[in-house]
Amino acid sequence: MALAFALLCEADPLPGDWVFLSGGTDGRDGPTDAAGGVVDAGTLGRTRQAGLDPAGELAENNSNVALGAAEDLLVTGPTGTNVADLQVLLLSGEPAD
């Protein structure tokens, strides 16, 4: 979800700065060590700089690889809880200089 959100924001930019978190409260997202991802407007650029195509990785269900390359994986370790998945979007009113 985090990588898809970053791609949507690239196609239709949000005003100001933003950060989006999508993660599982149990500390795992599927068969990986990551709980999810925390993306911002620079995520896709960092992914591309690592030689990856973010849209292609998403289409192949490889968001863990793409977010790992961008250093945007959320890794918490097991939390001992499993309440639900959590999504948080933080927006600033104006872009940073």
C-alpha positions in Angstrom: 0.0 0.0 0.0 2.8 2.4 0.8 4.5 2.0 -2.5 1.2 2.3 -4.4 0.5 5.5 -2.5 3.9 7.0 -3.4 3.2 6.2 -7.1 -0.2 7.8 -6.9 1.3 10.9 -5.3 3.8 11.1 -8.1 1.1 11.0 -10.7 -1.1 13.5 -8.8 1.1 15.4 -6.3 -0.2 16.4 -2.9 0.3 20.0 -1.9 3.1 20.5 0.6 5.3 17.8 2.2 3.8 14.4 3.2 4.8 11.2 4.8 2.6 8.0 4.6 2.9 5.0 6.9 1.3 1.6 6.2 2.1 -1.2 8.6 0.9 -4.2 10.5 0.6 -3.9 14.3 2.1 -7.4 14.7 5.4 -6.2 13.3 5.2 -8.3 10.1 3.8 -7.8 6.6 3.4 -11.2 5.0 6.4 -13.5 4.9 9.0 -10.6 5.4 10.7 -9.1 8.4 9.1 -5.7 7.7 6.0 -4.5 9.3 5.3 -2.2 6.3 6.7 1.0 4.8 7.0 4.7 5.5 7.2 6.7 2.2 7.6 10.3 1.2 8.0 12.3 -1.9 11.6 11.1 -2.2 10.9 7.4 -2.0 10.5 6.8 -5.8 13.6 8.7 -6.6 15.7 6.7 -4.1 14.2 3.5 -5.5 15.1 4.5 -9.0 18.6 5.6 -7.9 19.1 2.0 -6.7 18.3 0.9 -10.3 14.8 -0.3 -9.7 11.5 0.5 -11.4 9.0 1.2 -8.5 5.9 0.5 -10.7 7.4 -2.7 -12.0 8.3 -3.9 -8.6 4.8 -3.1 -7.4 3.3 -5.0 -10.3 5.5 -8.0 -9.4 4.5 -7.8 -5.7 8.1 -6.8 -4.8 7.3 -3.7 -2.8 9.6 -5.0 0.0 12.5 -4.9 -2.5 11.7 -1.4 -3.7 11.1 0.0 -0.3 14.2 -1.7 1.1 16.3 -0.1 -1.7 14.8 3.3 -0.7 15.5 2.6 3.0 11.8 3.1 3.6 10.9 -0.3 5.1 9.3 -0.2 8.6 11.0 -2.9 10.6 9.9 -3.2 14.2 10.3 -6.9 15.0 7.5 -8.9 16.5 5.2 -6.8 18.7 3.2 -9.5 20.4 0.0 -7.8 19.2 -2.2 -8.2 16.1 -4.8 -5.5 16.4 -5.0 -4.5 12.7 -3.1 -2.8 9.9 -2.6 0.9 10.3 -2.3 3.7 7.8 -1.3 7.2 8.7 -0.8 10.2 6.4 0.9 13.3 7.7 0.6 16.5 5.6 2.3 19.9 6.0 0.6 23.0 4.8 3.5 24.2 2.7 6.5 22.6 1.0 9.8 22.8 2.8 12.5 25.0 1.3 
